[in-house]
Amino acid sequence: MLKSYLKIAFKVLLRRKFYTFISLFGISLTLVVLMVAVALFDHTFGAQPPETKADRTLGVFLVKFTHPDRGMTRAFGGYAFLDRYVRTLPNVEKVSLHSFPTTAVSYKNGARMTSWLKRTDGEFWQILDFDFLEGGPFTSEDEKNHNFVAVINQTTRKRFFGDEPAVGKFIEVDGQRFRVAGVVPDVPILRIVPFADIWVPISTSKTDAYRKQFAGPFMAMILARSPADLDMIRAEYRSMLTRVEFPDPRLYNKAEGNAETLLETVARMLFLTFERGESPVKRLMAWLVFLVVLFMLLPTVNLVNINVSRIRERSSEIGVRKAFGASSLTLVGQFVVENVLLTLVGGLIGFVLSFAVLHLIGSSGLIPYAQFQLNYRIFFVGLGITLFFGLFSGVYPAWKMSRLHPAVALRGRG
């Protein structure tokens, strides 16, 4: 029976080429947009190298300093604040302090080159799992002793040294000279925690003013011993904020913030909330699901209308089949199979186009070092969306068609 349905469906799709084209275009275009959006989201927030321990890692990205008479100051954490109140948190395995990436200038043979520079400590390389192409990371001792060593990515190696090895050689960055200790693969700019072109010890900063800053260009990365400890660490951090001693209470005398994932921080920024209660991620995901459903609504309604038109054109066929005893269930099954086949073909086209679009975005350089892939999670999201199209847009017109009286259908008045 199913084999016969598939044969009929294939012939019907070839016979109604215009309807088939419109349906395939709507399905594939919608899938491309959704698949690219999911790939971007997954590429930014998913657990990917070098952030392979994301299931037990938290970050301190934003801190809100306030004073009753001076309003609010929302800022990144300063080194002094993070060093004193985050690095000393109990019941954690490791804590790393590192700066947000900043642009740095270098010159080679008179040509000006701009790179992204990140200052880190030695624990940074112990929490993140970088795959070193050459050499290795600098250590906590290098950071403590102000050693001018650097880790660079493979693009920076290519720019400075061509195809030659880089370890042991020197590069000049913002007027400072560093010895290359290791080379790692490029990290996409969307991975804000590990991303950089060049990583150097924090202590190599041109001044030590950062050591006294409560607010500044730093963030912290907290590695828990196990995922079960994350809630305890969150609570300990919030409790610690109530005991902060401010260097100048006249500027601000209260600190608020959260130890959380990057996705949680982004959600708080979108909804402008620093509430300590429930994570805003559920709220964000609810909005994203709503937007996806809204985005899918128009092409789905369009497919329903197209399917109703196709059914009306085949009303005589429906009348003949009903007159010879075909049940409503049989007719519904046939049209659902036709529509599922159509949407699966559209889904396949959508997957191919999504792969091409993601490859084009990655190779264009619009998002530095981005290498998008359609992994299994994205595949199942796309497959679910495709089946949703097939079932939702096929069941209603099929049900409507199955209720036609044979005489009415034979007269072509469906």
N, C-alpha and C positions, 0 to 999 in steps of 0.2 A: 504493500500500500504506500509506504513512504517513498519507495523508489518511483512509483507512478506519479506521486505528487511532485517529486523533484523534477521529473521529465516535463510535466505540464508547466510547472513554474518557470523552468528555463525557456521553454518555447514562448510562453506569455511575455516574459521580459524582453525577448528579442523582437516580438511582434509589436509591442508598444514602446518603441525606442525613445520617444519624447518623454513619456512618463518615467521611464527607467532612468534616463539621463538626469531629469530634475530630481528624482529621489536620491540617486547616487551622489549628485552634487551636494545636496543638502546634508546628507549623512556624513560624507567624507569631510566637507568643510567644517562642520560642527566638531567632528572628532579631532581634526587637526588643531583647532583652537584649544580644545580641552586638553588634548594630549601634551601640547606645548606648555600650557599653563601648569599641568601636573608635573611635567619634567622640570620646569623652573622651580616649582615649590620643593620637589624632592631633592633637586640639586643644591638648594639652599639650606634646607632643614633636615634632610635625611641623614642617616648614619652612613657616611662614606669616608674612605681614607682621606686624610690621616686621622679623622675623628671617629675611630672605630670603637671607642669606649663611651659613646654618647649615652648609653643606657645608665651610666653611673657618673655622669659629669654634669655639673652645674656651673653657671657663670654669674659674676656680678658685673653688669654692664652699665647700669644707671643707678644713681643715688640722688634722692631729693633732699636737699638741705633747706630748712625753713627757719624763719623767725617770726613771732607774732606780729611784729611791727614793720617787717621788711618784705613780707610776701614770700615767694617761693623761688628757689634756685635749683633747677634740675640740671644735673651735670654728670659727666663721667667721673668715676672714682679717681682720686689722686693717689699717688704712690704711698704717701704717709698714711692715709686712711686705710688703704687696702693692706699695707704691710702690717699695721698694728691690729686691725680688727678682723681681717679675713684670713691672713696667713696663720694666725694663732687660733683659729677655730678648732675645737676638739673633735675627735671621732672622724677625722678625714684621713685619707691616705696621702694625698699630696695637694699642694696649692701652688699655682703658678701666677705670677704677675707679668703682664706684658702690655705694651702700648697698642693703640689703634694704629694701623698703617698710615704713614705720612709720606709725601713725595720727597725724594732726595735727588740731588743733581750730581752727575759725574761727567768727566771729560775723557775722551779717548781720541788721540790724534787731532785734537782741536774741535772734535764734534761733541756737542752737548747731548747727554743722555739722561733721561728721567726714570727713576725706579721707585718702587714702593718699599719703604724701610719700616721694619718692625723691631722694637727693642724688647728683649725677653730675658728671662732668667734660665737657669739650667733645668728646672723642673718642667719647663715648657716641652722639652724634647722627651721627657719621661712619660708625660701624660698623652701626648699625641704620637701616633705611630707613622712617622715618616719613613719612606723607603729610600735610603741613601744610595745615590748612583755613584758617588765618590766620597771617601773620607767618612766623617761622622759629625755629631753635634758638638757644640761647645758645652762646657759643664758648669755646674754651680761654682766651682773653684775659679773658672775663667771669669765669671760674672763678679765674684767676690774680689778677685785680684785685678780688675779693670783691664783684662787682656783684650787687645784689639784683634779679635778673631770674628769670622763671619761664616754663616751658611748662606749659600745662594741657590737660586733655582736654575733649572737647565737653560732657560731662555737667557738669564743673566750671564751664565757661563758662555753661551754662544756669542753674546754681544761683546764680552770682554776678551775672550780667549779663542773664539772660533771653535774648531773641532779638537783643540788640545785639552789635556787634563787641566783642572783648575786648582786642585788641592795643593797648598803650599805657596801659591802665588798670591800677589797682593792686588787689591782694588782700592780705589779712592772714592769715597762717598761723602759728599758735603764737607769736603776739606779734611776728612779723616782717612787714615790709611789702615786697612784691615787685611789680615792674612786669612785666606780662604781655608776653612776647616772641613767643609763638606758641601756636597751638591745634592739637591733633592729634586724630584719632579715638580713641575708647575702646579700650583694650587689655584683653583678658580677664585676670582674676586668675590663671588657670592659666599664663599666660606670665610666669613669675616674674622673668625678666631685664628685660624692658621695662616691666612693669606698674607703673602708678601713676596717681593722679589729678593730682598736681602734681609737676613735676620742677624742682629748683633746684640751683645750683652747690654743690659740697661745701664750698667755702670760706666759705659763709654760715652754717655751723654756729655755734651760740651760743658755743662755746669751741673752742680749737684743740687740746684734749686728744687728739682722734682722731689727730693727726699722730704721736703717740708710741706708739700702741697696736699691739702685735703681733697680738692677737686682738680682734676687734671685729665690728661689723655690716656688713662690706663684702665684696664679691666682685669678681672681675676678669673681663673679657671680652677674649679674645685673638683677633685677626683675622690669619690666615695669608695669605701672598701667594697661595698655591694650596693645594688639598686635599692635594697631594703632600707639603707641608711639615708636616702635622699630626703625624706620628710623630716627626719631628725635634724639634718644639717640645715634645712630651711628654717626650722623653728629656732635653732641655735643662733643663726644669723640675725633673725628678727629680734631675738632677745638681746643680742649683743648691741644692736642699734640703740636700745634704750639706755645703754651705759656709756655712750660715746662722750669723751671729753674733748670739747672744741677748743682750738687754739685761741679763738676770739669770739666769745659768746655774743658779742654785740652784733656780729655779722649774721650768724645763724646759731641756733641752739638745739636743733632737732634734726635727726636724720631718719629717712624712711627709704626703704628699698627691699629688694628680694634677691635671694640666691635662686636662680632659675635657669631655664633653658633659653636659648636665643629666640625661639619661637614665642615663648611666654613674654619676653621683653618686647618683641615686635608687636604682639597683641596689646600689651599695656600702652605702648606708644600710640597705636591706632585708636584705642578707646580712651586715651588720656586718663588712665587710672593707675594709682599706686596702692589700691586696696590690698589688704593682707589676706583677704578671704579666698574664695574660690579662684582658681587660675582662670585668666581671661581666654585661654586657648579654646575652651568649649564654646564660648561665645563667638570667637572668631571662626571656628569650624562651622558653627551653625549658620553664620552669615555666608560663608563660602559655599555651603551646600545649597542655601537659598539662591545664591547667584547662579550656581550651576543649573539648578532646576529651572530658574527663570530663563537662562540662556538657551536651555534645551526646549523650552515650551514652544517657541515660535516654529522651529523646524519640525517639531513633532506634530503640531496642529496642521502644518503644511502637508506633511505626509498623510495624515488622516484624510484631508480633503482630496489629495491625489488618489488615495486608495478608494474613496467613495466614488470618485469619477470613473476609475477603472472598473468598479463593480457595476455602475450604471451602464457602462458600455457593454458589459457581459451579461446583462439581465436576461437576454434570450437563452443564453447557455445555462444560466441558473434555473430558468423555468423548465427547460428540457430535463435537466438532471433531477429536479424536484418531482417532475411529472413521472419519471421512471423510478421514483422511490428513494432518491438520495436523501439521507437525513440531514437535519440542520447541523448536527455535530460533524458529519462528514464534510459538508461544505465549509464550515468554519475551519476545520483542520486543514483543508486544501489551501484556503486563502492565507491562513497564518503561516503555513510552510512557505508559500510564495513570498510573503513579506519578510519572514526571517531570512530566507535565502538572499533576498534583495539587500537587507541590512547587513548581512555578513559580508557580501561582496563590497558594499560601501565601506564597511569596517576595514576590510583588507586594503582597499584603496587608501583609506584614512591612515592606516598604519604606515604604509609606504610613503605617503606624502609627509606624515609626521617625522619619520626618520630623515627624509630629505630636508625638511625645514629646519630641524634641530641641527643637522650637519651643517647647513648653510649658516645658521646663527653662530655655531661654534667656530667655523672657519673664517667668518667675516671679521672677527676681532671686536665686535660690539661689546661682548662680555669677555674680558681678558681671561685666557686660559680655560674657558668653559669647554667641557667635553661631555655633551649630553648623550645619554644612552637610554633606550627604551628597555628598562629592566623588567623583571617579572611583576613588580608591584604596579608599574605603569601599564604593563600589558593587561593585567586583570582589570584595572580601572577602565581601560578602553574597551575590553571585551564586555564588561558589564553594561557600559553605556550603549554599545552596539546592540546588545540583546534587548535593552530597554526600548530602544527605537523600534526594533522589530516587533516586539510583543505589544507595546502600547499603541503603536500606530496601525497595527493589524487586527487586534481583537475587536475594537469597536465597529469598524466598517464590516468586518466579517460577521459579527453578531447581527448587525442591521440587515445584511444581505440574507442571512439564513431565515429571517422572519418573513421574507416576501412570499406572497401566495403565488403558486405556479402560473395561474392565469394572468395575474398582473405582470409577472416577470416576462411571460411570453409576449405580452403586448408592448414590452419595452418601456414600461412606466415605473421602473424601480426607483 
